[in-house]
Amino acid sequence: MLDYDFMRNAFAAAAIVAIVSGVVGYFLVIRGQTFAGHALAHVGFTGATGAVLIGVAPLWGMVLMTVLAGIGMGVMGERLAQRDVGIGIVLALSLGFGLLFLHFYTAFASQATALLFGNVLAVDAGTVWLLLALGLLSLTALAVISRPLLFASLQPELAEAKGVSLRLYAVLFLVIVALATAECAQIVGVLLVFTLMVGPGAAAQRLSGRIGTTILLAAILALLEAWGGIALAFYTDWPASFWISALSALVYLAVTVRHTLSLPLRGA
């Protein structure tokens, strides 16, 4: 399987994206912003269609649009009660522009399918290096703001009383989510971003109550699901995105059942 260049590129790209998605996804889960990751993926599709319309690489259009949307979502509402409204408004506007771009460039239909559902086996070496750069940027930025972000996420009232700007960290975090979403869409497509951005983080949270352990588990689960999906796609000739989403769902289901039955978990 690894004798082929495209398979090595696929595993490398999936590793980068999975680790970033798992770590960022944990914070999405604890902040109750899973809808944000889903919405940003659709916004990214609009950016990709617009980029193709003007002759720019889809990834750059996706990155630009998701970052702008992330800033908009963060500015429009940092409190839980305001988030869904802000996210919904940005999502509705972006989808409207997406339809407009497709109206002007109907030949984009075949590329649109790849963006919607992903095609990790088509990732080239140049894209792998670009994903690595974006991944390092995302993780570095998240590490810098992680302590105040956790404080603002777990105890927002106390954090605000201590002088932590909830709006500032909401904006910074959603920019990081935007970068992670744009990367993730290259692997599983915009419709399945939820698979790697939320599934592993939600499952890891049920496996451990320790923050550091949970983040590590989220990254490991995302990596195993991504690599497992690619391997199964190679041997079955079924889409890799399907296998990745199926593995993510199965892992979360298994963890949820075990958690519900209150069975003891080692290391929890």
N, C-alpha and C positions, 0 to 999 in steps of 0.2 A: 504493500500500500504506500509506503513512504519512498518507493523508488521514483515516484512521479513528482515533478516540481510543483504541479498545481495542488497536490495533496499536502506537501510540506508547507506551502504558502497558506493553505486553508487551516492547518493545525496551528501555525504561528499566529495568524490573524485571530483565530478563535480564542487562543490563549490570552492574548492581549485584551480583547474585548470582554471576555468572560470575567477576568480578574477585576477589571474596572467596573463592569456592570454589577458584579457581586458586592463589591465594597460600597459603591454609590447606592445600590439598591437597598442595603441595610438601612441607610439613613432615610431613604424614601419611606420605608415601612414604618420606622419609629416616629417619623414626622407626620404620618398619615397623608402623604402626598403621592400615593401610587397613581392617582389619576393624572398627576403632572407628567410622569414619564410616558404614559399612554398618549396624552395630548401632544406632548412635544414631538413624539414620533410622527404624528399626522402633520404637525406644523413643518417638520423636516421634509416631508414629502412635497409640500408646497414649495419649499425652497429649492428642492432638487428639480422640480418641473420648471420653475422659473429660471434656474441656471442653464438647463438644457435649451430653453427658449432663446437665451441670449448667447449661447455657444460656450458656456463655462462648465467645467466638470461638476456633475451632480453632487459629489461629496462636499464641495466648497459651498454650494448653495444651501445644502442641508445644514452645515455647520453654522453659517451666517444666520439663517432663519431661526434655527432652534435657540441660538444664543440670544438673539433679539427678543424672541418670544419668552425665553426664560427670564430675561430682565423685566419684560412687561408684566409677567405673572407675579414676580416678586414685588414689584413696585405697587401693583394694584391691590395687594392684600397679603399681609404677613400673618394674620391670625387665621386660625382654623376655620372660623365661621365665614371668612372672606375668600378663602382660597378657591373653592369650587366656582364661585361666581367669576372671579378674575380669569381663571383657567378656561372656563367655558366661553367667555367673551373672546379671548385670544384665539381659541381653537376654532370657533365659528367663523371669525374673520379670515383666518388663514386658509380654511377649507374653501371659502368663497373664492379667494385668490387662486387656489389650486385648480378649481373648476375653470376659472377664466384662462389660466395658462394652457390647460389642456384643450380648451376651445380654440386657441390660436395655433396650437401645435399638435394636431391629432396624430402625427406620425410618431409621437412619443409613446404610443400604446405598449409596444414590446418592452421598452426600457422601464416603463411604469410598472409592469408586472414584476420585473426583477427587483425594483425598489420596494414594492409592496410586500413581497414574500422572501426577499433575500436570495443571494447566490454565492455562498462562501467559496464554492469550488472555482469561481471565476476571479477570485482575488489574485492580483499579481504582486510581485515583489515590491514594487514602488508603493502600492497601497498598504502593504504590511508595515513598511517603514513610516508611512504617514500615520497609520493607526498607532504605532508605537510612540511617536512624538505626541500625539493627542492624548494617549493614555497616560504617559508620564506627566503631562501638563495637568490632567484631571486629578490624578492621585496626589501630586505635589500640592496643588491648590487645596484639595480636601484635607490633607494632613495639616496644612497651615491653619485652617479654620475649624478643625475638628473639635477642639475643646470647647470654645464658645458655642459652636453649633450644637453640640450635645447638650450643653447647659440650656440653650434656648429651645431645644426640642423637647427635653424631658421636664423642665421647669420654667416655662416661658414667663410666668408672672414674676417669679423670683429673679430670673435673669434680667428682665427689664428693669426691675427695681435696683439691681446692682449696676445698671448702666450699660448693659448689653443691648445693642441696637437690633431688635428683631427684624426690622425691615431690611437692614443692610445684609444680615446673614441669610435672610430669605432670598435676596437677589443673588448673592454670591453662590449660594448652594444651587439655585436653579440654573445658573450659568454652567456650573459643573455638570449638573444633570443633563443639560442641553448637549454638552460635548460628548458625554457618555452615550446619550441617545443616538446621536449622529453616528458614532462608532458602531453601536449595537445594530443599527439598521443595515449596515454593510454585511452583517452575518445572517440575521434572521428576517430582515425586512421590517418595514415600519409597522405592519399589522401584528407582528409577533414580538415586538420589543419587550412587552410585558413579561415574556417568557424568561429572559435573562436578567431583566432589570428588577423584577419583583419576586418571582418564584423562589430563587435561591435564598434571598434575604429573608423572606417570610418563613421558609422552612428552617433556616438556621436559627431564627429567633425562638422557634419551638424546641430546638435541641439544646440550647444553652442560655443561661441568664447573664453570663459574663460578656461585657461589651467586646473586649478584645477577641475572645474565643468565638463569639458570634460572627464578627466581621471576617475572621479567618475561615470559618465554616462556610459562610456565604460565598466567598471567593472560590473555595475548593469545590463546592457543589456546582457552581456555575461553570467552572473549568471542566469538571467531569461530565456534566451534561452536554457541553459544547463538543468536547472531544468524542464522547460516546456517540453523539448524533452524527458527526462526520464519519466515524468508522462504520456505523450502521448504514449510512447512505452509500458508502463505497461498496459494501458487500450486498446490499439489497437493491441498489439503483433507485431507491425512493428518495424524495427531497430531504436534504439535510435539515432544513428548517422544520419539517414535520417531526423528524426524530428528536431534535433538540427540544421542541415544545412538548412532545409526548413524554420525554424523560423528565422534564421539569415538572409536568403535571403529576407524573407517577411518584416522584420523590416527595413532592409536597403532600400528596394524598397519603403516602405511607407514613410520613412524619406526623401528619394530622391525626391519623387513626391511632398511632402509638401514643401520641400525646393525650388523646381523648380517653384511651384505655388506662392512662396513668401508669404506664409501665416504666420502671426505672431506666434512666439513661446514663451511661458511663460518662464521666467528665462533666455532667451538667451541674 
